[in-house]
Amino acid sequence: MFREKLAQDAALIQDHFDLVLGTLDDLDVTQAMAYATAGGKRLRGFLVLESARLLGVDAARAIWPATGIEALHAYSLVHDDLPCMDDDDLRRGRPTVHVKWDEGTAVLAGDALQTLAFELCVRPEVGNAEMRAELALTLAKASGAQGMVLGQALDIAAETAAEPLTLDEITQLQVGKTGALIEWSACAGARLAQADPAPLRQYAQALGLAFQIADDIMDVEGDAEKAGKRLQKDAEAGKATFVSLLGLDAAKSGAAELVDQACAALDEYGPAAETLKQAARFVIARDS
């Protein structure tokens, strides 16, 4: 049931991407933008739409920031795959953007997707000016040097560090690299409703960390064909991960505990929050 709901929201976001990107000139860079945003779980966009539904916000408003966060996530993947970063040639089971086109096109497509994210969040259809400004400001913090970019910078620094990262250092890294956008997504519904985001923030913080632990587990025992990307890169590079520091069984137990924490944070919403709780359980059960 949950997977069906996730797929339905993914289809809504794809339709909105088709609408938005269809207004752009047909160039290599716009083709690359469409290519980069196609497919994937669209979990972040789902969190925007579902947190909005939870608080009574119309999907016609929420679809804009939901598509926006997926544009920003796609930009981060396009740039992360570049030779100067992780140097990956496969993403979602297909050649990465710089492989299909070239590095220059990949850089520009990523740049354009990043700015598109903010454009979509401040569309007048989203709500009043104060609300749109808050969405844009919080997205800037979540995606920049206080959030995702900080996490990526720490990740790059770890590759050449004299000593492997500690558990606390890895947690700090992943709170930025993975958790910041997940937190923004889950809190977007509260911002659209102009409600208190605290319960959704607690939910998202636990969810984001569980998501990354699940990724580390998948990197060790996952199937590359199902994952749609190269696995065991961290082990080959000698990088510390939640699995290498905790062990596989403890990492799995830790992820399950975090999912329980995420679900408990939503108890005040009652049965209406069940789909978001299912999302938390899905995060540690997925194979891609």
C-alpha positions in Angstrom: 0.0 0.0 0.0 2.8 2.4 0.9 4.8 1.7 -2.2 1.7 2.5 -4.3 1.3 5.8 -2.5 5.0 6.6 -3.1 4.6 5.7 -6.8 1.5 7.9 -7.1 3.3 10.9 -5.6 6.3 10.2 -7.8 4.0 10.3 -10.8 2.5 13.6 -9.8 6.0 15.1 -9.4 7.0 13.7 -12.8 4.0 15.3 -14.4 4.9 18.6 -12.8 8.5 18.3 -14.0 7.2 17.7 -17.5 5.0 20.8 -17.3 7.8 23.0 -15.9 10.7 21.8 -18.1 8.4 21.7 -21.1 8.5 25.5 -21.1 12.3 25.6 -21.6 14.2 25.7 -24.9 15.2 22.3 -26.3 18.9 22.4 -25.6 21.4 19.8 -24.3 21.3 21.4 -20.9 17.5 21.2 -20.6 17.5 17.6 -21.9 20.1 16.8 -19.2 17.9 18.4 -16.6 14.9 16.2 -17.6 17.2 13.2 -17.7 18.5 13.9 -14.2 15.1 14.4 -12.7 13.5 11.2 -14.2 13.1 8.2 -12.0 14.1 7.6 -8.5 12.0 7.1 -5.3 11.2 10.8 -5.0 11.1 10.3 -1.2 11.8 14.0 -0.4 9.0 15.2 -2.7 6.8 12.6 -1.1 7.6 13.9 2.3 6.6 17.4 1.2 3.3 16.2 -0.2 2.4 13.9 2.7 3.3 16.4 5.4 1.1 18.9 3.6 -1.8 16.4 3.4 -1.3 15.7 7.1 -1.9 19.4 7.9 -4.7 20.0 5.4 -2.7 21.8 2.7 -4.0 21.4 -0.9 -1.7 19.4 -3.2 -2.0 22.1 -5.8 0.1 24.3 -3.5 2.4 21.6 -2.2 3.4 20.2 -5.6 5.6 23.2 -6.2 8.0 22.8 -3.3 7.7 19.0 -3.7 9.0 19.3 -7.3 11.5 22.0 -6.1 13.2 19.7 -3.5 13.4 16.9 -6.1 15.1 19.4 -8.5 17.6 20.3 -5.8 18.2 16.7 -4.9 18.8 15.9 -8.6 21.3 18.7 -8.9 23.2 17.3 -5.9 23.4 13.9 -7.5 24.6 15.3 -10.9 27.4 17.2 -9.2 28.2 14.4 -6.8 28.7 12.0 -9.7 31.3 14.2 -11.5 34.9 13.0 -11.8 36.0 15.7 -9.4 33.7 14.4 -6.7 32.6 10.7 -6.5 33.4 9.9 -10.1 30.4 7.6 -10.7 29.3 6.4 -14.1 25.9 4.9 -13.1 22.9 6.4 -11.4 19.5 4.8 -11.1 20.7 2.1 -13.5 21.6 4.6 -16.3 24.7 6.4 -17.3 25.3 9.5 -15.2 24.8 12.9 -16.8 28.4 13.7 -17.5 28.8 10.3 -19.1 25.8 10.6 -21.4 26.7 14.2 -22.3 29.9 15.8 -21.0 31.2 17.4 -17.8 30.3 20.9 -18.9 26.7 20.0 -19.6 26.5 18.2 -16.3 27.8 21.2 -14.3 25.3 23.5 -16.1 22.4 21.1 -15.7 23.1 20.9 -12.0 23.4 24.7 -11.7 20.1 25.1 -13.5 18.3 22.5 -11.3 19.5 24.2 -8.2 18.1 27.6 -9.2 14.9 26.0 -10.5 14.3 24.6 -7.0 14.2 28.0 -5.5 12.0 29.3 -8.4 9.5 26.6 -7.7 9.4 27.3 -4.0 8.6 31.0 -4.5 5.9 30.6 -7.1 2.8 32.6 -6.2 0.7 29.5 -6.3 2.5 28.3 -3.1 1.0 30.8 -0.8 1.6 34.3 0.7 4.9 36.1 0.4 6.0 35.5 4.0 5.5 31.7 3.6 7.4 31.6 0.3 10.3 33.5 1.7 10.4 31.1 4.7 10.5 28.1 2.3 13.3 29.7 0.3 15.4 30.8 3.3 15.2 27.4 5.0 16.0 25.6 1.8 19.0 27.8 1.3 20.2 26.9 4.8 19.5 23.2 4.3 21.2 22.9 1.0 24.2 25.2 1.5 27.3 25.6 3.7 25.2 25.0 6.8 23.6 21.8 5.5 24.1 19.5 2.5 27.2 21.2 1.0 28.8 21.2 4.5 28.2 17.5 4.7 29.7 16.9 1.3 32.7 19.0 2.1 33.3 17.0 5.3 32.9 13.8 3.2 35.6 14.9 0.8 37.9 15.9 3.6 37.4 12.5 5.2 38.9 10.8 2.1 42.3 12.3 2.8 42.2 12.5 6.6 45.0 10.9 8.6 42.6 9.0 10.8 39.1 7.5 10.0 36.2 9.5 11.2 34.7 8.7 14.6 31.0 7.8 15.0 30.2 11.3 16.2 32.0 12.8 13.2 30.2 10.5 10.7 26.9 11.4 12.3 27.6 15.2 12.0 28.6 14.6 8.3 25.5 12.7 7.5 23.2 15.2 9.3 24.3 17.7 6.7 24.8 15.5 3.6 21.6 13.5 3.8 19.6 14.6 6.7 19.2 18.3 6.0 17.1 18.0 2.8 15.0 15.2 4.4 14.3 17.5 7.4 13.4 20.4 5.1 11.0 18.2 3.1 9.2 16.8 6.2 8.9 20.3 7.7 7.6 21.9 4.4 4.0 20.8 5.1 4.1 22.6 8.5 5.5 25.7 6.9 2.8 25.7 4.2 0.2 25.3 6.9 2.0 27.9 9.1 1.9 25.3 11.9 4.5 24.2 14.4 7.1 22.1 12.6 8.7 20.6 15.8 7.1 17.1 15.6 7.9 16.7 12.0 11.4 18.0 12.6 11.9 15.3 15.2 10.5 12.7 12.9 12.8 13.8 10.0 15.9 13.9 12.1 15.5 10.3 13.1 14.4 9.3 9.6 17.4 11.0 7.9 19.9 9.2 10.1 18.1 5.9 9.6 18.2 6.5 5.8 21.9 6.9 5.8 22.6 3.9 8.0 20.4 1.9 5.6 22.5 3.2 2.7 25.7 2.1 4.4 24.1 -1.3 5.0 23.1 -1.5 1.4 26.6 -0.6 0.3 27.8 -3.7 2.1 25.2 -6.4 1.3 23.0 -4.8 -1.4 22.5 -5.8 -5.0 24.1 -3.3 -7.4 21.5 -4.1 -10.1 18.6 -3.3 -7.8 20.4 -0.3 -6.3 21.1 1.1 -9.8 24.6 2.2 -8.8 28.0 0.9 -7.9 28.2 -0.5 -4.4 31.0 -1.2 -1.9 32.8 2.1 -2.8 33.3 3.1 0.8 35.0 -0.2 1.7 37.2 0.1 -1.4 38.2 3.6 -0.4 38.8 2.6 3.3 36.2 5.2 4.5 34.6 4.8 7.9 30.9 4.2 7.9 28.2 3.4 10.4 28.6 -0.3 9.4 32.4 -0.3 9.7 32.3 1.3 13.1 29.2 -0.4 14.6 29.2 -3.7 12.8 26.4 -4.9 10.5 24.0 -6.2 13.2 24.4 -3.1 15.5 23.9 -0.8 12.5 20.6 -2.6 11.6 19.5 -2.4 15.2 20.4 1.3 15.4 18.4 2.0 12.2 15.4 0.2 13.6 15.5 2.2 16.8 15.7 5.4 14.9 12.6 4.4 12.9 10.8 3.8 16.2 11.8 7.2 17.3 10.6 8.8 14.1 7.2 7.1 14.4 6.8 8.1 18.0 7.4 11.7 17.1 4.2 11.6 15.1 1.9 10.1 17.7 0.2 13.4 18.4 -1.3 13.4 14.9 -3.0 10.0 15.4 -4.0 7.7 12.5 -3.5 10.6 10.0 0.2 10.1 10.3 0.3 6.4 9.4 1.6 7.0 5.8 4.5 9.0 7.2 5.2 6.2 9.7 5.1 3.7 6.8 7.7 5.9 5.0 10.0 5.5 8.0 9.7 1.8 7.9 10.3 1.7 4.2 13.5 3.6 4.5 15.3 0.7 6.2 13.5 -2.0 4.1 14.3 -0.6 0.7 16.8 -2.2 -1.7 17.6 0.9 -3.8 
